[in-house]
Amino acid sequence: METNPNSGNMSPASCPPAGASRGQRWTILRVLLVWLTLYAVALTAYNLSPTASGFVTYRLQVVPAGWLIQLTLPDVPISLRPASIVSPSLRMDILRGCDGVEPWLLMMTALLAMPSSWRRRLGGVAVGTLLIFSLNLLRIVSLFHLTLHEPAWFEVAHGVVWQSVMVLAASIFSLAWMGVFKRPHDTGDRP
């Protein structure tokens, strides 16, 4: 059903991006459905797996974050536990959801769903993985420093600021890798 420009009624099919054909609308819808399905399955599998976060949390988060904290706070003795960084005055637990996996899944599934070559998709996943997990290390280290000096700010920094930064970083990176921000005359296939 098409819309009559004089009636003021708009059908959902008449609201695609400017200049999109019916085929382009279907491609956009298909990519969104594939992405949402991949994300739902991956997130469910991650949350149902009792051990999925063990390796990610300890080897990819606790150990490097502990090293960075010792580097930036040489006078503060710290010890590492499987999901914690402990100092004499602070125990920071890195729980499921604080390990960077959820924004990584958001980014990874979006890139896998995009209509592009597998080489381009996997390249985006590799670069995005470095971005997300590096950003999460910065998050853990900054939250440790913040909690040592201003513990009252932890909840806002952890639950609002850093959560937003992580989701925005995953989203903006994914869209940029897909070429959403290209100018109309830009035809280069850059990552």
C-alpha positions in Angstrom: 0.0 0.0 0.0 1.4 3.4 -1.0 0.5 6.6 0.7 -1.3 9.5 -0.8 0.8 12.6 -0.2 -2.4 14.6 0.3 -4.0 12.3 2.8 -1.3 12.7 5.6 -1.4 8.9 6.1 1.9 7.1 6.0 2.3 3.4 5.8 5.4 1.7 7.3 6.5 0.7 3.8 6.6 4.4 2.8 9.1 5.4 5.6 12.4 3.9 4.4 15.6 5.9 4.3 15.5 8.6 1.7 15.9 7.2 -1.8 15.8 3.5 -0.7 14.2 1.0 -3.1 11.9 -1.8 -2.0 15.0 -4.2 -2.4 17.1 -1.9 -0.1 14.3 -1.8 2.5 14.2 -5.6 2.5 17.9 -5.8 2.8 17.9 -3.4 5.8 15.0 -5.4 7.4 16.8 -8.7 6.8 20.1 -7.5 8.3 18.2 -6.2 11.4 16.4 -9.5 11.8 19.6 -11.5 11.4 21.5 -9.2 13.8 18.7 -9.4 16.5 18.5 -13.2 16.2 22.3 -13.6 16.4 22.5 -11.2 19.4 19.7 -12.9 21.2 21.2 -16.4 20.7 24.7 -15.3 21.6 23.6 -13.3 24.7 21.4 -16.2 25.9 24.2 -18.7 25.4 26.6 -16.5 27.3 24.2 -15.9 30.2 23.3 -19.6 30.4 26.9 -20.8 30.4 28.3 -21.2 33.9 31.9 -21.1 32.8 31.9 -18.7 29.8 33.0 -15.7 31.8 35.8 -17.5 33.7 38.5 -17.3 31.0 37.3 -13.9 29.7 37.2 -12.4 33.2 40.4 -13.8 34.6 42.8 -14.0 31.7 41.5 -11.1 29.6 40.4 -8.7 32.3 41.6 -9.4 35.9 45.2 -10.2 35.0 45.9 -7.2 32.6 43.9 -4.8 34.8 45.8 -5.9 37.8 49.1 -5.3 36.0 47.9 -1.8 34.9 46.8 -1.0 38.5 50.1 -2.1 39.9 51.8 0.0 37.3 49.8 3.1 38.1 49.6 2.5 41.9 53.0 1.0 42.8 52.6 1.6 46.5 49.3 -0.2 46.7 49.7 -4.0 47.2 47.1 -5.9 45.2 46.3 -9.6 44.7 44.3 -11.2 42.0 41.5 -13.7 42.4 39.6 -15.5 39.7 37.1 -12.6 39.4 38.5 -10.0 41.7 41.2 -7.4 42.2 41.9 -6.9 45.9 43.9 -4.3 47.8 44.1 -3.8 51.6 41.2 -1.2 51.4 39.2 -2.4 48.3 37.9 -5.6 46.7 36.7 -5.0 43.2 34.7 -7.9 41.8 34.4 -8.2 38.0 31.0 -9.9 37.6 29.2 -11.1 34.5 28.1 -8.0 32.7 31.2 -6.1 33.8 33.6 -8.1 31.6 32.9 -6.3 28.3 31.3 -9.4 26.7 27.8 -7.8 26.3 29.0 -4.8 24.3 31.4 -7.1 22.4 28.4 -9.4 21.5 26.5 -6.4 20.3 29.3 -5.3 18.1 30.3 -8.8 16.9 26.8 -9.9 15.9 26.1 -6.6 14.1 29.2 -7.0 12.0 28.5 -10.6 11.3 25.0 -9.7 10.1 26.2 -7.0 7.8 26.0 -7.6 4.0 29.7 -7.7 3.2 32.5 -10.2 2.5 33.5 -12.5 5.3 37.0 -11.0 5.2 35.6 -7.5 5.9 33.2 -8.8 8.6 36.0 -10.8 10.4 38.4 -7.8 10.1 35.8 -5.7 11.8 35.3 -8.3 14.6 39.1 -8.4 15.2 39.5 -4.7 15.4 36.3 -4.2 17.4 37.4 -6.9 19.8 40.6 -5.0 20.5 38.6 -1.8 21.0 36.0 -3.2 23.3 38.3 -5.2 25.6 40.9 -2.4 25.7 38.1 0.0 26.6 36.9 -2.4 29.3 40.4 -2.6 30.8 40.4 1.2 31.0 37.0 1.0 32.6 38.2 -1.5 35.3 41.3 0.4 36.1 39.6 3.8 36.2 36.9 2.4 38.5 39.5 0.9 40.8 41.2 4.3 41.0 37.9 6.2 41.5 36.7 3.8 44.2 40.0 4.2 46.1 39.7 8.0 46.1 36.0 8.8 45.8 33.9 5.6 46.6 30.7 7.6 46.5 31.1 8.1 42.8 31.4 4.4 41.9 27.7 3.7 41.3 27.3 6.6 38.8 30.6 6.0 37.1 30.0 2.2 36.9 26.3 2.0 36.2 25.7 5.1 34.0 28.9 6.6 32.6 30.9 3.5 31.7 27.9 1.4 30.7 26.9 4.2 28.2 30.4 4.5 27.0 30.7 0.8 26.3 27.4 0.5 24.4 28.1 3.7 22.4 31.6 2.6 21.5 30.3 -0.8 20.3 27.5 0.9 18.3 29.5 3.7 16.8 32.3 1.3 15.8 29.9 -1.1 14.2 28.1 1.6 12.2 31.4 3.2 11.2 32.8 -0.2 10.0 29.7 -0.8 8.1 30.2 2.5 6.3 27.0 4.2 7.6 28.9 7.5 8.1 30.3 7.6 4.6 29.5 10.7 2.5 27.3 9.9 -0.5 30.1 10.6 -3.0 32.6 8.5 -0.9 33.1 5.2 -2.8 36.2 3.9 -1.0 35.8 0.5 0.8 37.7 1.5 3.9 37.2 -0.2 7.3 
